[in-house]
Amino acid sequence: METLSASHIRIIAYYWSRYIVRSGSGLAYLMIALIFGLFSAQILIMPVEKFIQQKQDVSESNLQNIRYSIINIEKPIVQYVLGVKSFKEVGQDLPNDLMNTMISKPVAEDSMGFDRWTSFLLVKRPALLSAIFLILFFGMPFVVTYLAFNQLSGDVQSRGLRYLLLKTERGNIYFGRFLGTIVFSTLVTALIIAVITFYLAMKLRIYPAMSLIGWSLHGFMALSLLMLPYIALCAMISASIDSPMLSFVVANLIIPGVLITAAIGRIAWAPLKYINYLLPWGWQNHLLHPSPIHLLMALLGCLVYTAIFLMPGYYIFEKRDL
Amino acid sequence: MDDKKRPGGLTALAVINFIFAGFDVIGVIGLTVSMTMLGKLPTDGMTAAQKAQIQELQNIDPSIFTVNIGINVIFFVLLLLSGIGYLNQKKSLGRMVGNIYGALGVIGVIAIATIFPQEVGGGFGIMSIIGIIYPALTLILLNTTFKDDLIN
């Protein structure tokens, strides 16, 4: 730890965030993340656009109806993801005809019977954006492995790291590349959320601009923070394994593996659901919770998990043969 | 300089080119089938709304389909050639054709969004943004990150 130098880490992070596109993994991540993020948004936005086209009259009273109709559509996604309802219950609640459900008379806000969290996401915040965030929260941890799997393993395998070690210490390389990966991931996250928010604000115009901007900033910060533990996990894997391909496979086995094991395991034995807490899967949606305490705990959780994954990786990298 | 090692990003760019070229082939096949089958569709068991939708499609000027197919074919050729150019790090086939694809791609998406009817992919939506991302990215990368890699 004494050998760490802030200026070295900063330089390595800067060049790594630039080099990552040249190396291919950054480019693959950029394309996959953008396509995944925008397609997810498109799937949720498309029915709303069709509905608005049918309505034609987008007066203020109609806008309120449209917002309530969107709540009806996004309700199953949000309630399932937050664990309020099971998959079976959500299936029973799903409308047979999407467009007719949207056109039907909306339910009054106070008689919707939502719990506090669902109500916060669907009624108090732009529901469409909330549903998009929940999908991004679920999908982006898988996508980020395309960016973070090769922080060190490729250079360890090619022995290229030895040239860099003539000029700086191992710790600086480890933390510098970790920070560089975070910078790139954050920029891509910002781009995705900016495009979606801009589109909602300029094309659909169903939510007040300030409400959209405020909620998108919250979502951006939450998603960027959520990426930290997953990138740290990939840093640890990458520091431990020589082959970038093997590092990629292991990261892609662990991240979905924890989720799948918990989902299947709980059927056999209920406490197995806690396997989810080995990674942020178990609590990550609390980054969108209305209670500041939940939010703070989730934020701390991100930082603690990041440290838990990052430090063993650092010690492995310090001691290993290069 | 001639045997400069190809960066992984350039290989990735070529692979993505080939994938998108494949999508263009699918687009050409889909549009050709739509164009030829549209007049022959039996509408007996359809609802009034479905019939109206088919009628709307049949009313579209066939030349729009032809132009759309033409655009797809041009993009297919440009993507394929520039992809080969990236792999061989060719200045003309890689950088020049890639830049032409980038510029035409951005213009093409904007033109399709503004000129074509929605039934054949017109109208500005998130899909247009997705369509514009790759050509724009190609333009940026070829003239910044990979500027000195296409030298043969």
Contacts between the chains, C-beta under 8 A, distances in Angstrom:
chain1	res1	chain2	res2	distance
A	21	B	9	5.5
A	21	B	141	7.0
A	21	B	145	5.4
A	22	B	7	4.6
A	22	B	8	7.1
A	22	B	9	4.5
A	22	B	145	5.7
A	22	B	146	7.5
A	23	B	7	6.9
A	23	B	8	4.8
A	23	B	9	6.0
A	24	B	7	7.3
A	24	B	8	3.1
A	24	B	9	4.7
A	24	B	11	6.2
A	24	B	12	3.9
A	25	B	8	7.4
A	26	B	9	7.1
A	27	B	9	4.9
A	27	B	12	4.7
A	27	B	13	6.5
A	27	B	16	7.6
A	27	B	141	7.6
A	28	B	12	5.5
A	30	B	137	7.3
A	31	B	16	6.1
A	31	B	133	7.9
A	31	B	134	7.2
A	31	B	137	7.7
A	34	B	130	7.5
A	34	B	133	5.7
A	35	B	130	6.4
A	35	B	133	8.0
A	38	B	126	5.4
A	38	B	129	6.3
A	38	B	130	5.1
A	38	B	133	7.9
A	39	B	130	7.1
A	41	B	126	5.9
A	42	B	125	7.4
A	42	B	126	4.2
A	42	B	127	6.4
A	42	B	130	7.6
A	45	B	126	6.3
A	49	B	125	7.1
A	195	B	129	6.0
A	196	B	126	7.9
A	199	B	126	6.0
A	199	B	129	7.0
A	203	B	124	7.3
A	203	B	125	7.5
